[in-house]
Amino acid sequence: MVEPNTGARPRRRRPTPPLSRAWLLAEARRHIERWLATEERLRRLLWKRVGRAQSFHGGCREDAAPLVEEVIAALRASGGIDDRGLALRWIAHLRQRGASRRRIAAKLRAKGVSALLIEEGFALCEEGPEAVKAERQAAEDYARRRRLGVHRRPPQHDRARLQKDLASMARAGFSYDLARAALEGRAEREAR
């Protein structure tokens, strides 16, 4: 029996170049040009590239460790990697979108930012009473964007709906008192 011709040619993967510092640096720069990346995230990417090159050309992981660290150090020295700057930008952006402090910290930890840099970023962005005001405003923005509580149209004032809205606010990382104030519209009045 003759198989039908689908017209599709089999895809051939381009061979991976041999493992070298120049190739790893070029891969890292290509990644940084397209996406914001922390040092940890870039390290994971480089180890993936090392694995691909070694599966094609052979070699062991211990031989590649100095190359990966050299590339990371070179990018750090040239300013290609700046975890502190990234943390500040992400904090400002996520605050603007109505994210809670807990949600922001969790997101930054997932991206590979150290806990020390996260706390330093919060300290630089929000100091003293400004931190409380920023968290209150974030809760209000979140409730407004998700149309929770007093922002729901048409308004619903039943207990079941309030419990669902509080649960949504809790999943977003807001405390009970802050969530309750935002759902009742008090957070906006208190901010004034």
Residue pairs with C-beta under 8 A, 6 or more apart in sequence:
15 56
16 52
16 53
16 56
16 57
17 23
17 53
18 53
18 57
19 50
19 53
19 54
19 57
19 59
19 63
19 64
19 67
20 67
21 67
21 70
21 71
23 49
23 53
24 46
24 49
24 50
24 67
24 68
24 71
25 71
25 74
25 75
27 45
27 46
27 49
28 42
28 45
28 46
28 71
28 75
28 80
29 75
29 80
31 37
31 42
31 45
32 42
32 75
32 80
32 81
36 86
36 89
37 45
37 81
38 81
38 83
38 86
38 111
38 112
38 113
39 72
39 76
39 81
39 83
39 112
40 111
40 112
40 113
41 111
41 112
42 72
42 75
42 81
43 68
43 72
44 112
46 68
46 71
46 72
47 64
47 68
50 61
50 64
50 67
50 68
53 59
54 60
54 61
54 64
72 81
74 80
75 81
83 112
83 113
83 114
83 117
84 117
84 120
84 121
86 111
86 113
87 108
87 113
87 117
87 118
87 120
87 121
88 121
88 124
88 125
90 104
90 107
90 108
90 111
90 113
91 104
91 108
91 121
91 122
91 125
92 125
94 103
94 104
94 107
95 104
95 125
95 126
95 134
95 138
96 141
97 141
97 145
98 138
98 139
98 140
98 141
98 142
98 144
98 145
99 107
99 138
99 142
99 172
99 173
100 135
100 138
100 139
100 142
100 172
100 173
100 174
101 122
101 131
101 135
101 138
101 173
102 173
103 172
103 173
104 118
104 122
105 115
105 118
105 122
106 173
108 117
108 118
108 121
109 115
109 118
122 131
125 134
126 134
133 191
135 174
135 178
136 178
136 181
136 182
136 187
136 190
136 191
137 187
137 191
138 174
139 169
139 174
139 178
139 179
139 181
139 182
139 187
140 182
140 187
140 188
140 191
142 148
142 169
142 172
142 174
142 182
143 149
143 150
143 151
143 165
143 169
143 179
143 182
143 183
143 187
144 151
146 168
147 153
148 165
148 168
148 169
148 182
148 183
149 162
149 165
149 182
149 183
149 184
149 185
150 183
150 184
150 185
151 185
152 161
162 183
165 179
165 183
166 176
166 179
166 180
166 183
169 178
169 179
169 182
169 183
170 176
170 179
174 182
178 187
180 186
181 187
181 190
182 188
